[in-house]
Amino acid sequence: MDIIRIAKNHQAGIRKMGKASSREDWKLSDSLREMITEYAREDAAQNIYMGNKFLALRKSEVAKVAPDRPALMGKLNQEMADMKEIQEADERWLRLLLGEPYETKFQSEGTGSAIHVYDGNGEEILTYTAGVGWHEKESKAETEVHGAFKAVYYDAFRAARQEINAGVAGCMEAQGGFDARA
């Protein structure tokens, strides 16, 4: 197996498509916070929690810090037809195949063979096992983005619902309706 030839053929493509996730690259900007708050208010008015606009925005922001897992899986799938070939490949070859920010480890002990793919931060982002296939694992950067979005959204949604509920209660009192507080 010509490691140099394989590395040259694939490393250029990997460097373009792959990026190591980095929490320092992503920040929750004021404009993003305002957009989340706007979506939360719209959703609260429609009595929907985490509507489609919010979910699409969150997904696009998470994608900014996520490694390109489909491309990594494709590169490994393209070169290796089955676990037997993977087992014969050494760790150095896999690292050359995937590019510098990624590291792979082959596990052959235990219940079966597996490949573990780690990003530049040392976090496991993918696992391949022969019987199961690919399993994606969320990185800390992705978790951080999800958490920031959920926290801002929840606070804005809750505040909007309280305003709506206060307005409904005020209308009922003004109309002489039933007062649940009495």
N, C-alpha and C positions, 0 to 999 in steps of 0.2 A: 504494500500500500504506500503510495507516494504522498507523504504528509505535506511536504512543501507545496506540491501542485494543488492539493485539496484546500490547503489554507489560503493560497492566493486566490483561488476561484471563489471561495465563500466569504472570506473575511471582509472584502470590500462591500458586499451586499449586507452583511451583518452590521457593519459599522453604520451604514445608512439607516437601516431599519431598527436596530436595537439601541436602547439607551438604558443606562442604569437608573433606576428610580432614585430621586434625591428629594428629600423633604425641604432642602434649602431652595430649590428651584420654584416651589409653589408657595404662594402667599394668598390669604383671603383678603382681597382688596376691598376698599370701601364700595366701589361700584358693584362688585360681585355680591357683597353683603346686602346692598340695596335691592339688587335683582332678586335675591333669595327672599328678602322680606316682602317684596312686591308679590312674588308668586305665592308666598304663604298667606298673604291677605286675600288674594284672589281665591285661593283654595278654601280658606276659612269661610268666605262669603258663599261658596258653593257647597260647603260642608263636606269637602273632600280633603283627606290628609295625604300629603305628598302626591300632588297631581302630576300629570305628564310633563308639563313644562319644567317643573322642579327636577323631576327624575332625569330628564334629558340633559339639563344643565349640569347636574351632579355627575352624570355619566361622562360628559365631555371633559369636565375638570379632572376627574379621576384618571381618565385616559392620558392626560398630560404627564402624570407621574408614573403611570404603569409601564412596565417593560412590554415590548411587543411579543407577547407570548405566542400568538399564532405563527409569527415568522420564525421564532425559535423552534417551535414544534415542527414546522415545515422543513426547516434545514435538517433537523435530526431525522425526520421521516424520509426525506429525500435520499439521504446517504445510507440509511440503515433499514434494511427490510425487516429485520426481526431482532430479537434480543441476543441471538447467537452472535451476530455481527457486532452488536454493541459490546458484548462481553469481550470480544477479541480486541476491540479498540481500547487504547489506554487513555487515561485521563488527559494527557498532553494533547493527544489527537483531538479529543472532544473540545478542549479549550481553544485550540487553533480553529476548529470548525465554527464554533459559536462566536468567536471574537473576544477581545481582551476584557471587556467589563464583566463577562460571564465566566463562571467556573462550574464544572460538572464533576460529579462523583458517582462512581459505579458501585453499587452494593450487590454483592453476590451471596452473602450469608443470610441466614434466617429463613423466612418462608418463601423467598423467591428473589429473582433479580430485579433491580430497579436502577433508574438513573435519576439523580437529583440535580437540578439546575439552580444555581445561586446567582444573584445579581451582584453588582459592584459593591454593594453594602454588606455582602455576606448573608443575605436573606434568601431562604429557599423560595423560589417562585414557581417552579414546576417539578413534577415528579412523573416518571413514566414507569409503569410496571406492565409486564407482558399480559397478564390476565385482565387488567383493568384499563390500560391505556393512559392517557394524559390526565393529570389532576393539577389544576391551577391553585396556587396559594397566594393570598393577598399579602402584599408587602406592607411594611409599617407606613410608608409614604401614602399608599392608597387608603389604609385605615385612617390615617390622620385627615385626609381630605374628606372621607365619608363622615367622620366625626364632627369636623368643623361645619360641614353643610347641615348635618342633622341638628346640631346645637342651635345654629342661627335660625333655621327653619322652625324648630320647635318653639323657641321663644317668640318669634313673630306670629306664628299660628295661634299660640295660646293667647297672646295679647289681643289679636284680632277677634278671636272667639269671645273673649271677655267683653270687648266693646260691643260686639253684636248681641250677646246675651244681655248686657246692661241696657242696650237700646230696646230690646224686646220687653224686658221687665218694666222699663219706664213707660212704654206704650200701654202696657196692660194696666198699670196703676192709673194712668191718665184716663183710660177708658172705663175705669171702675171695675176692671176684671178681677179675677182671683189673685190674691196676693199670697204666695207660698210662704212668705216670711212671717205672716201673722200667726 
